[in-house]
Structures are given as structure tokens and as C-alpha cells.
Amino acid sequence: MRITLDHDQWDVRDDQLVGEVLAQVSDRARSRQRLVTSLRLGGRPITDRGLIPSLLAKSMKEVGAVEALSKDVPSVAASARSAMIRLAAILKAEAHGFLLPLRTRGTIPTALDRWFGPLADYVELLQAAVQGNSSNGELQAVSSWIQELLDARSMKDPVRMADILEFEILPHLASL
């Protein structure tokens, strides 16, 4: 099966899994400090949200050829800057809304679980944007606090969650 990444082409076995091949595509792009920005499977466009386990477990012969386009990370980060600022503002507003139920009622809002997805997207974008930048250390610190928040969530500790959100994560969302 033919795989194309920008102008680079190679063949993979038809019985190889889609997930394995997409990992190769991603690794090749990353090795050139590039990010896959467009993906077609069997001639059909697909986004990262469509990369579900059942699709990733299919063989290449079931899906068809892979065509991917990539851009260099700095240009992706530059074009995404305004979207990142908007996403940070949305994340902050939603997180502030979680503080009251966490602190006063001791309940963990169900929306908090959905909030982790966009937060992960935001951190991933930031990681690409700050590669080699001095704020990389601050991003690592915030990432560790996110892990602490997840740990507090798994222990169902609303007070600890509120503290981490309010004092460790929220102050850094817009400053990164």
C-alpha cells in the first residue's frame, strides 16, 4: 500500500494495521520538526477525532492509501496563536465555574471530565509552540500539576482539585 507524506512516498504491507502506519507517518513528520496537518485515508479526509480504535485496528487493505501533508511546527504554532489564546480564555472561564461546586458543595462537576480533553489539546499545542523556548520549564511544571489534578480527581478529592485548579493551573493558562 502506498503512503505519501508531503513529497515522500513509501510502501507498506497490505496487512499492516492503520495505527502502525499512522505512527510511522507521525514519526517521519516529527523527525523533520513537522506536524501532520491533513490526512486522507483511502482518498477520504479524516481528522484526529475520526481516528477511533476500530479504524486504527483495521488493515491497510481495508482502508486504502494514506496521504498526509505536514507543516513546520513554528508556522503551525504561529498560525494557531490566536486560537490558543481563545482556547485558554474558554478553559479559564470553565475552570472558574468548577471552583464553586468543588469548594462549597464538595461535588465534582461532570463537565470537568469533558474539560480535560480541550485542556490536553491546549497543552499539546503549547508543547509544540515552546520547543526550545525558556517557558518550556513552566509548561512542564503546569503539566505536572495537571497530573496532580487527575490524581485528585481519581481520589474524588474536591478540595484538592479546587486548590490545584485555582492556585496552580489557572494562573498559568494565559501566561504560557
N, C-alpha and C positions, 0 to 999 in steps of 0.2 A: 504494500500500500504506500502511496506517495504522500510524503509530509513536506509541507512548504512553510518556512519561516522567513518572511521578507523575501530575499532572493536566494536563500539557501534551501536546497532540496535534498532529501534523502528518502530511502525506502525502509519500511519496517515489515515484519512478518504480518500476514493477514490474521493470524491467531493471537497476536499481541493485544493486551487489554487497552482500552481507550485511556484509562487512568495512567498507565505506564507511559504511553506515548505522549500524553499531555505533560507529564512530568519531564520528559525529555525536551519537549518544546520550551517549557518554562526554564529549565536548566540552561539550555543553549542561549536563550534570551538574556537570562541573568548573568551568564558568563561574559556577555558583552555590555554589561550595565544597561540593559534594556528591559522594558516591561511589555508583556503581551497586551495589546490594546484592542485587538479584533481577532475573532476566532470563528472559523466556519468548519463544521463537521458534515461531510457528505454534501457539500455545497450549500448547507443551510447555516445561517448565522446563529450563534449561541452566545449567551452571556454567562458569567460566572454563576449566576443564580440557577441556570439550567444544568449545571454540572452536578447532577444528583448521583448518588451511589449506584443506582441501577444502570445509568448510562455509562459511568466510569468502569463498570464491571463487564460491559459488552466487548466483544472482539472487534477489531478494526474492520473485518469483512462485513460485520453487521451495520457499521456506521458509515464507512467510506473515508475518503481522503480528508486530511487535515490541512487547512490553510490558515496561517496565523500572520498577523502583522504586529510589529512592535515599534516602540518609540524609546528614545533615550530617557532615562529616569529624570534628569534635571528638567527636560522640557515637559514631561508629564506633570512633575511637581509644580512647575511654574504655571501651567495652564489650569491646574487643579487648585491653586491657592485660594481663589475667591470661593470656590465650593467648600474648601476645607474650613474657611472662616465661618461660612454659613452653617456648616455641619457642627462646628464647635459651639456656636450660639444655640443651636437646637438641642444639642446634648446637655449644655449647661442648664437651659430652661427646664428640660425634662428632669434632670437630676435634682434641681431645686424643688421640683414638685414631689420628689420621693422623700425629701427630708421630713416633712410634717408627719406623714403616716408612720415613718420609721421611728421618729422621736416621741410622738405623742400617743400613738395607738400601739406601737410595737408590732405593727404589721408590715410585711414586705409586699409592696405593690406588685401585682402580676406584670405590669408594664415594665418593671425593672429588668425582668428576664429578657424581654424583647430589646431593651435598651443596650444590652451587651453586644448585640450584633453590629449596630451602627458605631458603637464605641470601638469595636475591633477594627472595623473598616477605617475609622479615623486614625487609629494608632498605626495601622499598616501604611496609610498614605503618609503619615508623618515620618515613619521609618525611612521611606523612600526619599522624602524631602530632605532629611537631615543627615544622610550618609556623609560621613567625614566632617560634619559640622560640629561646632562646640556644644550645641544644645543636645547632642546625642546622649550625653550623660544624664541630662534632665529627663529625656524621654525614657531612658532605661529606669530611672527612679519611678516615674509615673507608671511604667509597665509593671514594676514590682508591686506598686500599690493596687493596681487593677487585680493582680493575682491575690493580694490580701483581701480585696473586696469579694472576689469569687469564693475565697476560703470562708469568709464571714457569712456569705450567702449560703454556702453548703452547711454551715453550722447553725443556720437560722438565727443569727445574732443581729437584730435590727439596730441596736445601739452602736455596735462596732461598725456596721455598714454605714450608718449615718455619719459617724466620725470620719471614716475614710473618705467618703464622698465629699463632705463639707470641707475638711481641712487638708486633704492630701491630693484629691483628684481635681475638684472644681477649680481651685486657684491656678492650676496649670493648664487647663483646657485651652484657653485663648492665648496663653503666653508661649506655647511651644512653637 
